[in-house]
Amino acid sequence: MKTASAISLLSLAGSVFAATYPLTSNIVGRRFYDAFEFEAIEDPTDGRVNYVDRATAQAQNLTYASGNTFILRTDSTTVLSPDGPGRNSVRIKTKKVYKTHVAVFDIRHIPQGCGTWPAIWETNEADWPNGGETDILEGVNDQGPNTVSLHTGTGCVMPATRLQTGTSLQLNCDANANDNSGCGVTLNTDLSYGPQFNAAGGGWYATERTPNFIKVWFWSRNDPTVPADVKKGCAVTVNTDTWV
Ligand SMILES: *[C@@H]1O[C@H](CO)[C@@H](O)[C@H](O)[C@H]1NC(C)=O
């Protein structure tokens, strides 16, 4: 099981109706340790895992930062007892809370292999599911392509026809329906997840959240259509109107 991941993230906040967002945070390398806290908690989604705190993660080299690289990974060497706790791993969340915003995730590698469950999501933990959850990147084992999902309270149903390149799964976002499978959209490229994502050098995920909509984009590392303001990483502004 190979589980190194390198992520750089920048996020932006703008006024409600503008599609141009000024840069407010650019979280790269060691800056992740200031912007995020480690959550040494029981997994709320019942994965067989043992989330450790930052000190333990650093001592075991489950997290490492240098230059423009930030790594999070699970312990991939310990032989576990079938009856004991799950594998040491990490879960982090931002200290800041974001409302209307754009976030761009520059990811070189995600965990791959049997038993892995990498995810990037946004949620209001204090009011779940009514506060909503956007799963930007999430999967298990090596089952691609990626599915982007929303999980909400009752009364949120997606229209069957939307402007999107992906394929809709079921349309009811209500976490209390359909065993909390949410309203997912499967992306149109295998490069969006797992070994194929990694072999291509990763890529960029981005999300835009406003009071009126939530959008998610993916560009593989060598996709010629990646917008210049995404590729630059630290662009002073991004304009999502120019993203396709
Ligand atoms: C920790 O991990 C990094 C990145 O994989 C590696 O370069 C470094 O040598 C490791 N440190 C130790 C003490 O193993």
The ligand as an ORCA input file, in Angstrom:
! r2SCAN-3c Opt
* xyz 0 1
  C      10.070     11.267      6.013
  O       9.415     11.276      4.765
  C      10.068     12.081      3.795
  C       9.176     12.123      2.546
  O       8.800     10.851      2.111
  C      11.447     11.532      3.522
  O      12.096     12.354      2.563
  C      12.219     11.514      4.813
  O      13.481     10.934      4.599
  C      11.472     10.742      5.875
  N      12.171     10.896      7.149
  C      12.528      9.850      7.875
  C      13.212     10.181      9.160
  O      12.322      8.707      7.538
*
